[in-house]
Amino acid sequence: MGKLKDPVPNRSLHSRITFLYQSSAHFATRCQQTELNSPTQYSGTTEEKAIPESKQASRGNQALSRRFITDLRAISHKSQIRISPTMKRSICKYCDTLLVEGETSSSVIENKSKGCKKPWADVLVVKCHTCQGVKRFPVQAPRQKRRPIREKESKERNEKVSCGQQEKERHDVDVAMGT
C-alpha cells in the first residue's frame, strides 16, 4: 500500500492564498466600518496635524489589507499558481488594493461605439481610488477559445472547404465532359 496521491498539488499554498485573500477582505471592510461607527477622537500632539483616530485605524487596516494582497501575489508568482479570475478582478494590479465597490473603487459601463449602438461593445471600467488605476473587462462578450483550439478548428474548416471545392471541380469537369 503506497501513499495516496493528493488530487490537488500544492494544497497548502492554495489554502494560504485563500486565507490571505479572506483576511485582506476582512481588514478592507473593517476599515470602512471603523470610519462609520467610531466617534471622532483626535490623537497626537499639537505639533502634528490633528488626525482622527478612526482614520489612523482605517489607514492601518488598509495597509494591512494591501500587505496581505502583496503576499498573496508573491506566493502565486513564486509557486506558479493561477489566481481565480474573480479574485484577480477584485485586486488592483498596480497598488495591490482590494477593490471594494463604492469604497476603494468605482465602476462604470462604457460603450465607445457610434451612438452606443453595439451592445456587444460594452466594457466595465473599474477605477481604483488609491492609485487612479483603471481596469477594463468586456461585458457579455463570449470568451475567445485558446489558440491551439482555434487553430485546430480553422484547419478543419479549411479541409472541409478544400474537400468541397475538389468535389465541385469534379462535378464541373463531369458536366463539361457530358457524363
Backbone as a chain_set.jsonl record, in Angstrom:
{"seq": "MGKLKDPVPNRSLHSRITFLYQSSAHFATRCQQTELNSPTQYSGTTEEKAIPESKQASRGNQALSRRFITDLRAISHKSQIRISPTMKRSICKYCDTLLVEGETSSSVIENKSKGCKKPWADVLVVKCHTCQGVKRFPVQAPRQKRRPIREKESKERNEKVSCGQQEKERHDVDVAMGT", "coords": {"N": [[0.848, -1.171, 0.0], [0.818, 1.962, -1.053], [1.548, 5.446, -0.688], [-1.221, 7.605, -0.67], [-2.184, 9.564, -3.433], [-2.387, 13.069, -3.569], [-5.122, 14.806, -4.802], [-5.039, 17.513, -5.419], [-2.349, 19.367, -6.217], [0.061, 21.141, -4.245], [-1.612, 21.918, -2.102], [-1.431, 23.214, 0.351], [-0.405, 25.696, -0.363], [-2.499, 26.712, -1.904], [-4.475, 26.913, 0.067], [-3.245, 28.786, 1.692], [-3.216, 31.041, 0.018], [-5.992, 31.533, -0.283], [-6.607, 32.074, 2.382], [-5.125, 34.442, 2.816], [-6.438, 36.146, 1.041], [-9.037, 36.206, 2.121], [-8.53, 37.299, 4.668], [-7.53, 39.767, 3.913], [-9.799, 40.87, 2.719], [-11.385, 41.003, 4.982], [-10.019, 42.924, 6.594], [-10.126, 45.091, 4.858], [-12.873, 45.654, 4.696], [-13.299, 46.099, 7.346], [-11.946, 48.463, 7.821], [-13.586, 50.362, 6.608], [-15.829, 50.113, 8.223], [-14.882, 51.002, 10.696], [-14.506, 53.696, 10.165], [-17.13, 54.569, 9.87], [-18.471, 53.892, 12.273], [-17.069, 54.759, 14.587], [-16.653, 57.357, 17.056], [-15.422, 60.694, 16.525], [-12.222, 61.147, 17.516], [-9.305, 62.811, 18.478], [-5.82, 62.413, 18.032], [-2.385, 62.591, 19.026], [0.11, 65.184, 19.237], [0.09, 68.798, 19.674], [1.774, 69.724, 17.75], [1.704, 67.971, 15.613], [-0.496, 67.409, 12.84], [-3.956, 67.381, 13.472], [-5.319, 64.339, 13.419], [-8.034, 62.246, 13.057], [-8.572, 59.43, 15.225], [-9.981, 57.291, 14.202], [-9.489, 57.468, 11.48], [-6.759, 56.961, 11.453], [-6.766, 54.312, 12.303], [-8.183, 53.149, 10.207], [-6.411, 53.607, 8.126], [-4.305, 52.001, 8.935], [-5.526, 49.473, 8.851], [-6.114, 49.376, 6.116], [-3.528, 49.403, 5.073], [-2.604, 46.982, 6.087], [-4.324, 45.23, 4.793], [-3.511, 45.645, 2.141], [-0.921, 44.664, 2.33], [-1.388, 41.945, 2.789], [-2.493, 41.265, 0.298], [-0.284, 41.762, -1.343], [1.464, 39.769, -0.4], [-0.053, 37.545, -1.143], [-0.002, 37.727, -3.968], [2.758, 37.43, -4.363], [3.207, 34.8, -3.447], [1.631, 33.367, -5.291], [2.963, 33.943, -7.677], [5.556, 32.915, -7.224], [5.081, 30.185, -6.807], [3.822, 29.558, -9.103], [1.01, 29.409, -9.356], [-2.193, 29.839, -10.572], [-4.278, 32.62, -10.032], [-7.722, 32.8, -9.273], [-10.092, 34.092, -11.677], [-12.158, 35.732, -10.602], [-11.088, 36.516, -8.174], [-8.84, 37.83, -9.081], [-9.954, 39.969, -10.473], [-10.884, 41.521, -8.417], [-8.747, 42.763, -7.301], [-6.488, 45.44, -7.363], [-4.112, 45.739, -9.836], [-2.011, 47.449, -9.859], [-1.525, 48.773, -7.375], [-2.11, 46.895, -5.44], [-4.479, 47.009, -3.927], [-7.502, 45.985, -2.405], [-10.345, 45.927, -4.293], [-13.166, 47.423, -3.454], [-16.405, 48.033, -4.175], [-17.535, 51.319, -4.412], [-16.154, 52.091, -2.141], [-13.233, 51.71, -2.263], [-13.062, 51.708, -4.941], [-14.56, 52.578, -8.112], [-17.068, 51.858, -10.532], [-17.961, 51.835, -13.972], [-19.994, 51.427, -16.851], [-18.959, 51.438, -20.107], [-19.481, 52.281, -23.523], [-18.044, 52.625, -26.416], [-18.822, 52.642, -29.031], [-20.258, 53.98, -32.074], [-22.757, 56.069, -31.181], [-23.5, 54.307, -29.213], [-24.558, 51.922, -30.191], [-23.848, 49.289, -30.46], [-24.393, 46.59, -28.596], [-22.671, 44.566, -27.812], [-20.288, 45.766, -27.433], [-19.97, 46.725, -24.919], [-18.133, 47.71, -22.059], [-16.867, 47.104, -18.887], [-15.583, 49.391, -16.702], [-13.344, 49.691, -14.16], [-12.233, 51.748, -11.655], [-9.565, 52.465, -9.553], [-9.482, 54.053, -6.431], [-7.258, 54.556, -4.932], [-4.795, 54.535, -6.434], [-5.595, 55.535, -8.831], [-5.672, 53.803, -10.951], [-6.868, 51.966, -13.82], [-9.013, 49.369, -14.792], [-10.26, 47.262, -17.335], [-13.012, 45.367, -18.444], [-14.62, 43.125, -20.636], [-18.145, 43.056, -21.188], [-20.63, 40.682, -21.21], [-19.515, 39.449, -23.429], [-18.634, 36.71, -25.434], [-16.127, 34.423, -24.377], [-12.978, 34.129, -25.946], [-11.748, 31.268, -27.61], [-8.954, 29.201, -26.71], [-5.739, 29.484, -28.282], [-4.545, 27.058, -29.543], [-6.857, 25.508, -29.893], [-8.431, 27.147, -31.516], [-6.81, 27.216, -33.826], [-6.877, 24.529, -34.583], [-9.615, 24.196, -35.17], [-9.835, 25.981, -37.338], [-8.197, 24.72, -39.218], [-9.678, 22.394, -39.653], [-11.982, 23.517, -40.782], [-10.862, 24.596, -43.126], [-10.027, 22.238, -44.401], [-12.512, 21.043, -44.9], [-13.588, 22.922, -46.617], [-11.73, 22.781, -48.725], [-12.102, 20.119, -49.504], [-14.747, 20.27, -50.327], [-14.454, 22.024, -52.479], [-12.908, 20.463, -54.202], [-14.717, 18.403, -54.805], [-16.657, 19.93, -56.103], [-15.2, 20.823, -58.302], [-14.742, 18.366, -59.593], [-17.372, 17.707, -60.208], [-17.975, 19.84, -61.961], [-16.141, 19.245, -64.024], [-17.152, 16.789, -64.848], [-19.654, 17.615, -65.802], [-18.851, 19.292, -67.845], [-17.653, 17.464, -69.558], [-19.761, 16.025, -70.238], [-20.729, 13.773, -68.981]], "CA": [[0.0, 0.0, 0.0], [1.615, 3.178, -1.162], [0.983, 6.696, -0.207], [-2.291, 8.09, -1.538], [-1.862, 10.805, -4.131], [-3.25, 14.213, -3.293], [-5.659, 15.238, -6.096], [-4.688, 18.913, -5.654], [-0.968, 19.63, -5.83], [0.285, 22.395, -3.512], [-2.834, 22.245, -1.358], [-1.114, 24.178, 1.406], [-0.265, 27.017, -0.98], [-3.844, 27.164, -2.256], [-5.165, 27.338, 1.285], [-2.594, 30.024, 2.144], [-3.69, 32.122, -0.852], [-7.377, 31.866, 0.067], [-6.59, 32.706, 3.7], [-4.654, 35.82, 2.657], [-7.498, 36.915, 0.38], [-10.13, 36.399, 3.077], [-8.115, 38.233, 5.71], [-7.45, 41.078, 3.281], [-11.172, 41.352, 2.588], [-11.843, 41.328, 6.34], [-9.44, 44.194, 7.022], [-10.597, 46.161, 3.97], [-14.227, 46.02, 5.109], [-13.209, 46.583, 8.723], [-11.503, 49.863, 7.822], [-14.748, 51.198, 6.314], [-16.716, 50.066, 9.379], [-14.337, 51.844, 11.767], [-14.763, 55.089, 9.802], [-18.542, 54.883, 10.034], [-19.001, 53.641, 13.599], [-16.37, 55.332, 15.732], [-16.746, 58.808, 17.209], [-14.2, 61.373, 16.124], [-11.303, 61.479, 18.59], [-8.066, 63.262, 17.881], [-4.638, 61.912, 18.712], [-1.156, 63.282, 18.675], [0.405, 66.434, 19.935], [-0.359, 69.989, 18.949], [2.681, 69.947, 16.625], [1.204, 67.171, 14.493], [-1.855, 67.737, 12.389], [-4.956, 66.597, 14.195], [-5.884, 63.282, 12.58], [-8.923, 61.412, 13.868], [-8.073, 58.079, 15.479], [-10.655, 56.346, 13.311], [-8.788, 57.492, 10.19], [-5.493, 56.263, 11.649], [-7.073, 52.877, 12.348], [-8.56, 52.695, 8.867], [-5.185, 53.568, 7.316], [-3.571, 50.799, 9.349], [-6.234, 48.311, 8.304], [-5.934, 49.403, 4.662], [-2.142, 48.996, 4.815], [-2.521, 45.553, 6.375], [-5.03, 44.571, 3.699], [-2.631, 45.703, 0.965], [0.213, 43.773, 2.593], [-1.866, 40.58, 2.55], [-2.629, 41.079, -1.152], [1.079, 41.675, -1.875], [1.948, 38.425, -0.082], [-0.834, 36.624, -1.978], [0.544, 37.766, -5.334], [4.114, 36.872, -4.33], [3.096, 33.341, -3.338], [1.115, 32.806, -6.546], [4.004, 34.052, -8.711], [6.668, 32.007, -6.932], [4.667, 28.787, -6.96], [3.169, 29.479, -10.418], [-0.394, 29.033, -9.186], [-3.067, 30.867, -11.139], [-5.316, 33.171, -9.172], [-9.003, 32.701, -9.966], [-10.449, 35.359, -12.316], [-12.95, 36.597, -9.717], [-10.159, 37.08, -7.201], [-7.963, 38.738, -9.808], [-10.713, 41.171, -10.823], [-11.155, 42.329, -7.231], [-7.475, 43.284, -6.806], [-5.84, 46.4, -8.254], [-2.822, 45.174, -10.189], [-0.987, 48.48, -9.749], [-1.195, 49.114, -5.989], [-2.495, 45.768, -4.582], [-5.611, 47.338, -3.071], [-8.707, 45.207, -2.647], [-11.316, 46.839, -4.897], [-14.497, 47.337, -2.871], [-17.238, 48.977, -4.925], [-18.021, 52.464, -3.663], [-15.214, 52.474, -1.089], [-11.884, 51.858, -2.816], [-13.134, 51.729, -6.401], [-15.842, 52.907, -8.732], [-17.174, 51.169, -11.816], [-18.848, 52.43, -14.957], [-20.055, 50.666, -18.098], [-18.726, 52.301, -21.262], [-19.68, 51.737, -24.854], [-17.466, 53.646, -27.274], [-19.262, 52.515, -30.416], [-21.007, 55.154, -32.531], [-24.111, 56.148, -30.644], [-23.703, 53.162, -28.302], [-25.5, 51.03, -30.88], [-23.415, 47.896, -30.418], [-24.44, 46.144, -27.201], [-21.565, 43.673, -27.518], [-19.099, 46.586, -27.204], [-19.989, 47.23, -23.547], [-16.923, 47.434, -21.292], [-16.917, 47.506, -17.485], [-14.363, 50.101, -16.338], [-13.195, 49.78, -12.713], [-11.174, 52.705, -11.346], [-9.086, 52.39, -8.175], [-9.379, 55.379, -5.825], [-5.952, 54.705, -4.297], [-3.746, 54.88, -7.4], [-6.263, 56.001, -10.052], [-5.506, 52.8, -11.997], [-8.109, 51.591, -14.498], [-9.097, 48.019, -15.349], [-11.389, 47.14, -18.263], [-13.462, 43.999, -18.649], [-15.757, 43.047, -21.541], [-19.398, 42.655, -20.571], [-21.459, 39.794, -22.03], [-18.829, 39.008, -24.638], [-18.19, 35.321, -25.272], [-14.675, 34.309, -24.281], [-12.316, 33.567, -27.109], [-11.138, 29.975, -27.322], [-7.495, 29.244, -26.672], [-5.139, 29.48, -29.61], [-4.467, 25.743, -30.194], [-8.201, 25.058, -30.265], [-8.833, 27.96, -32.677], [-6.047, 26.763, -34.998], [-7.391, 23.21, -34.963], [-10.914, 24.401, -35.818], [-9.653, 26.634, -38.636], [-7.684, 23.696, -40.127], [-10.797, 21.531, -40.006], [-12.83, 24.255, -41.727], [-10.148, 24.686, -44.399], [-10.082, 20.923, -45.03], [-13.869, 20.856, -45.41], [-13.745, 23.8, -47.779], [-10.93, 22.248, -49.827], [-12.782, 18.899, -49.968], [-15.936, 20.723, -51.047], [-14.019, 22.59, -53.747], [-12.489, 19.36, -55.069], [-15.925, 17.746, -55.3], [-17.297, 20.841, -57.04], [-14.396, 20.796, -59.519], [-15.023, 17.091, -60.26], [-18.703, 17.815, -60.77], [-17.866, 20.739, -63.097], [-15.447, 18.524, -65.087], [-18.098, 15.792, -65.341], [-20.675, 18.322, -66.562], [-18.221, 19.787, -69.075], [-17.393, 16.333, -70.447], [-21.045, 15.483, -70.65], [-21.004, 12.452, -68.425]], "C": [[0.887, 1.223, 0.0], [0.874, 4.374, -0.618], [-0.087, 7.175, -1.184], [-1.898, 9.42, -2.154], [-2.877, 11.881, -3.782], [-3.793, 14.724, -4.627], [-5.326, 16.695, -6.433], [-3.236, 19.119, -5.249], [-0.865, 21.0, -5.157], [-0.962, 22.844, -2.758], [-2.566, 23.305, -0.3], [-0.973, 25.587, 0.835], [-1.625, 27.581, -1.397], [-4.586, 27.668, -1.027], [-4.554, 28.62, 1.831], [-3.085, 31.22, 1.322], [-5.12, 32.508, -0.49], [-7.456, 32.517, 1.438], [-6.166, 34.168, 3.584], [-5.728, 36.692, 2.012], [-8.636, 37.213, 1.361], [-9.757, 37.384, 4.175], [-7.969, 39.642, 5.148], [-8.84, 41.681, 3.125], [-11.724, 41.759, 3.95], [-11.311, 42.693, 6.773], [-9.889, 45.353, 6.138], [-12.002, 46.601, 4.365], [-14.224, 46.567, 6.528], [-12.794, 48.051, 8.754], [-12.669, 50.784, 7.465], [-15.704, 51.22, 7.504], [-16.2, 50.953, 10.506], [-14.551, 53.319, 11.449], [-16.197, 55.481, 10.091], [-18.984, 54.84, 11.49], [-18.329, 54.411, 14.732], [-16.568, 56.841, 15.815], [-15.4, 59.437, 16.882], [-13.397, 61.743, 17.365], [-9.99, 61.843, 17.931], [-6.889, 62.779, 18.712], [-3.442, 62.748, 18.308], [-0.993, 64.558, 19.468], [-0.092, 67.607, 19.121], [0.532, 70.283, 17.755], [2.202, 69.184, 15.391], [-0.162, 67.688, 14.068], [-2.825, 66.833, 13.125], [-5.606, 65.615, 13.232], [-6.79, 62.447, 13.463], [-8.361, 60.008, 14.017], [-8.73, 57.059, 14.562], [-9.969, 56.311, 11.952], [-7.445, 56.799, 10.305], [-5.714, 54.758, 11.654], [-7.418, 52.365, 10.96], [-7.347, 52.657, 7.947], [-4.366, 52.334, 7.648], [-4.209, 49.544, 8.797], [-6.055, 48.231, 6.792], [-4.518, 48.943, 4.305], [-1.97, 47.497, 5.044], [-3.197, 44.738, 5.269], [-4.158, 44.532, 2.442], [-1.439, 44.773, 1.131], [-0.183, 42.319, 2.346], [-1.998, 40.305, 1.05], [-1.252, 40.96, -1.802], [1.666, 40.294, -1.617], [1.242, 37.375, -0.937], [-0.257, 36.567, -3.389], [1.941, 37.168, -5.389], [4.075, 35.352, -4.279], [2.623, 32.743, -4.659], [2.158, 32.892, -7.664], [5.13, 33.041, -8.466], [6.301, 30.555, -7.167], [3.968, 28.533, -8.29], [1.763, 28.907, -10.321], [-1.236, 30.173, -9.739], [-4.098, 31.311, -10.113], [-6.62, 33.121, -9.948], [-9.386, 34.069, -10.546], [-11.268, 36.284, -11.424], [-12.064, 37.26, -8.675], [-9.275, 38.136, -7.874], [-8.672, 40.051, -10.157], [-10.96, 42.072, -9.628], [-9.887, 42.902, -6.61], [-6.915, 44.26, -7.828], [-4.436, 45.892, -8.564], [-1.691, 46.178, -10.074], [-0.569, 48.73, -8.308], [-1.598, 48.04, -4.982], [-3.582, 46.118, -3.571], [-6.776, 46.426, -3.416], [-9.791, 46.167, -3.129], [-12.709, 46.556, -4.344], [-15.331, 48.425, -3.527], [-17.763, 50.084, -4.02], [-17.067, 52.944, -2.586], [-13.827, 52.73, -1.661], [-11.885, 51.867, -4.334], [-14.51, 52.198, -6.857], [-15.873, 52.223, -10.093], [-18.244, 51.816, -12.679], [-18.852, 51.521, -16.178], [-19.943, 51.658, -19.248], [-19.05, 51.544, -22.536], [-19.215, 52.811, -25.827], [-17.82, 53.468, -28.745], [-20.079, 53.753, -30.794], [-22.426, 55.103, -32.006], [-24.464, 55.02, -29.694], [-24.668, 52.147, -28.895], [-25.115, 49.555, -30.789], [-23.406, 47.407, -28.972], [-23.285, 45.212, -26.837], [-20.261, 44.43, -27.282], [-19.076, 47.177, -25.797], [-18.731, 46.779, -22.807], [-17.117, 47.95, -19.875], [-15.576, 48.124, -17.129], [-14.349, 50.268, -14.823], [-11.998, 50.68, -12.431], [-10.837, 52.626, -9.862], [-8.943, 53.812, -7.63], [-8.004, 55.62, -5.206], [-4.892, 55.194, -5.279], [-4.288, 55.423, -8.713], [-6.051, 55.044, -11.235], [-6.859, 52.372, -12.55], [-7.976, 50.173, -15.025], [-10.345, 47.943, -16.21], [-11.707, 45.667, -18.493], [-14.627, 44.007, -19.63], [-16.994, 42.521, -20.827], [-20.193, 41.853, -21.593], [-20.807, 39.409, -23.342], [-18.401, 37.56, -24.443], [-16.666, 35.269, -25.253], [-14.116, 33.644, -25.519], [-11.663, 32.246, -26.714], [-9.624, 30.111, -27.373], [-6.927, 28.986, -28.06], [-5.026, 28.087, -30.243], [-5.828, 25.226, -30.655], [-8.681, 25.831, -31.493], [-8.114, 27.501, -33.933], [-6.557, 25.418, -35.504], [-8.724, 23.352, -35.702], [-10.765, 25.05, -37.187], [-9.092, 25.644, -39.659], [-8.803, 22.78, -40.592], [-11.719, 22.217, -41.015], [-12.173, 24.346, -43.101], [-10.162, 23.356, -45.136], [-11.466, 20.661, -45.623], [-14.085, 21.691, -46.655], [-12.967, 23.245, -48.953], [-11.548, 20.966, -50.373], [-14.018, 19.269, -50.778], [-15.574, 21.309, -52.402], [-13.589, 21.495, -54.716], [-13.701, 18.636, -55.643], [-16.635, 18.612, -56.326], [-16.546, 20.852, -58.371], [-14.644, 19.505, -60.294], [-16.394, 17.146, -60.932], [-18.696, 18.732, -62.016], [-17.187, 20.056, -64.277], [-16.378, 17.498, -65.684], [-19.178, 16.461, -66.211], [-20.096, 18.798, -67.895], [-17.985, 18.645, -70.054], [-18.671, 15.679, -70.886], [-21.332, 14.111, -70.09], [-21.91, 12.52, -67.238]], "O": [[1.619, 1.476, 0.957], [-0.265, 4.292, -0.159], [0.124, 7.15, -2.397], [-1.349, 10.293, -1.482], [-4.078, 11.622, -3.711], [-3.003, 15.05, -5.512], [-5.33, 17.073, -7.605], [-2.915, 19.053, -4.062], [-1.63, 21.91, -5.476], [-1.317, 24.023, -2.782], [-3.389, 24.195, -0.085], [-1.375, 26.56, 1.473], [-1.874, 28.779, -1.261], [-5.241, 28.709, -1.065], [-5.271, 29.459, 2.378], [-3.338, 32.291, 1.874], [-5.43, 33.696, -0.4], [-8.273, 33.413, 1.651], [-6.786, 35.04, 4.192], [-5.905, 37.848, 2.397], [-9.134, 38.337, 1.421], [-10.576, 38.214, 4.57], [-8.258, 40.615, 5.845], [-9.034, 42.871, 3.373], [-12.449, 42.747, 4.059], [-12.071, 43.527, 7.265], [-10.02, 46.48, 6.617], [-12.294, 47.797, 4.37], [-15.056, 47.406, 6.873], [-13.243, 48.802, 9.62], [-12.732, 51.9, 7.981], [-16.329, 52.247, 7.767], [-16.991, 51.59, 11.201], [-14.756, 54.118, 12.362], [-16.458, 56.607, 10.513], [-19.793, 55.668, 11.908], [-18.971, 54.687, 15.746], [-16.643, 57.524, 14.794], [-14.363, 58.778, 16.957], [-13.839, 62.56, 18.173], [-9.608, 61.24, 16.928], [-6.954, 62.741, 19.941], [-3.502, 63.521, 17.352], [-1.852, 64.945, 20.26], [-0.626, 67.441, 18.024], [0.125, 71.001, 16.841], [2.284, 69.684, 14.269], [-0.878, 68.32, 14.844], [-2.539, 65.661, 13.369], [-6.354, 66.012, 12.338], [-6.36, 61.983, 14.519], [-7.762, 59.456, 13.093], [-8.103, 56.069, 14.184], [-9.871, 55.251, 11.334], [-7.02, 56.119, 9.371], [-4.927, 54.013, 11.07], [-6.998, 51.275, 10.575], [-7.252, 51.786, 7.083], [-3.801, 51.695, 6.761], [-3.512, 48.646, 8.324], [-5.866, 47.144, 6.245], [-4.328, 48.186, 3.353], [-1.273, 46.823, 4.285], [-2.697, 43.689, 4.864], [-4.079, 43.508, 1.764], [-0.997, 44.157, 0.162], [0.585, 41.55, 1.768], [-1.647, 39.218, 0.589], [-1.065, 40.151, -2.71], [2.292, 39.708, -2.5], [1.871, 36.424, -1.4], [-0.048, 35.485, -3.937], [2.282, 36.476, -6.349], [4.829, 34.687, -4.989], [3.153, 31.723, -5.102], [2.226, 32.0, -8.511], [5.597, 32.39, -9.4], [7.114, 29.779, -7.668], [3.565, 27.404, -8.571], [1.375, 28.037, -11.101], [-1.012, 31.337, -9.407], [-4.706, 30.494, -9.421], [-6.631, 33.371, -11.154], [-9.04, 35.099, -9.966], [-11.093, 37.501, -11.481], [-12.264, 38.425, -8.331], [-9.002, 39.193, -7.305], [-8.056, 41.117, -10.137], [-11.219, 43.264, -9.797], [-9.934, 43.464, -5.516], [-6.868, 43.957, -9.02], [-3.654, 45.642, -7.647], [-0.524, 45.803, -10.181], [0.621, 48.886, -8.035], [-1.444, 48.25, -3.778], [-3.597, 45.571, -2.468], [-7.01, 46.129, -4.587], [-10.115, 47.127, -2.431], [-13.349, 45.573, -4.718], [-14.997, 49.606, -3.441], [-18.366, 49.812, -2.982], [-17.158, 54.094, -2.155], [-13.303, 53.839, -1.557], [-10.832, 52.017, -4.955], [-15.476, 52.21, -6.094], [-14.836, 52.031, -10.727], [-19.278, 52.275, -12.193], [-17.833, 50.913, -16.506], [-20.731, 52.598, -19.35], [-18.907, 50.323, -22.609], [-19.915, 53.8, -26.041], [-17.191, 54.073, -29.613], [-20.536, 54.487, -29.918], [-23.198, 54.206, -32.346], [-25.642, 54.811, -29.405], [-25.497, 51.579, -28.184], [-25.947, 48.676, -31.011], [-22.514, 47.767, -28.203], [-22.955, 45.083, -25.658], [-19.239, 43.821, -26.965], [-18.248, 48.041, -25.509], [-18.314, 45.626, -22.911], [-17.491, 49.107, -19.68], [-14.542, 47.466, -17.239], [-15.235, 50.911, -14.26], [-10.889, 50.42, -12.899], [-11.725, 52.712, -9.014], [-8.355, 54.675, -8.283], [-7.624, 56.768, -4.978], [-4.174, 56.153, -4.996], [-3.514, 55.739, -9.616], [-6.23, 55.435, -12.389], [-7.868, 52.407, -11.846], [-6.963, 49.814, -15.626], [-11.38, 48.503, -15.851], [-10.82, 44.84, -18.705], [-15.542, 44.816, -19.478], [-16.9, 41.645, -19.967], [-20.399, 42.307, -22.719], [-21.513, 39.069, -24.291], [-17.859, 37.216, -23.392], [-15.998, 35.973, -26.01], [-14.708, 32.715, -26.067], [-11.099, 32.119, -25.627], [-9.087, 31.023, -28.002], [-7.563, 28.348, -28.899], [-5.389, 27.943, -31.41], [-5.927, 24.577, -31.697], [-9.267, 25.248, -32.406], [-8.728, 27.402, -34.995], [-6.656, 25.199, -36.711], [-8.94, 22.711, -36.73], [-11.5, 24.701, -38.111], [-9.454, 25.703, -40.834], [-8.88, 22.427, -41.768], [-12.181, 21.596, -41.973], [-12.842, 24.194, -44.123], [-10.293, 23.331, -46.359], [-11.58, 20.118, -46.722], [-14.686, 21.234, -47.628], [-13.476, 23.23, -50.074], [-11.525, 20.742, -51.584], [-14.301, 18.647, -51.803], [-16.305, 21.117, -53.374], [-13.867, 21.579, -55.912], [-13.719, 18.292, -56.825], [-17.16, 18.099, -57.314], [-17.16, 20.887, -59.437], [-14.747, 19.534, -61.521], [-16.564, 16.698, -62.066], [-19.347, 18.419, -63.012], [-17.601, 20.255, -65.419], [-16.409, 17.335, -66.904], [-19.563, 15.916, -67.245], [-20.751, 18.722, -68.934], [-18.104, 18.839, -71.263], [-18.672, 14.863, -71.808], [-22.111, 13.358, -70.674], [-22.239, 11.489, -66.653]]}, "num_chains": 1, "name": "protein.A"}
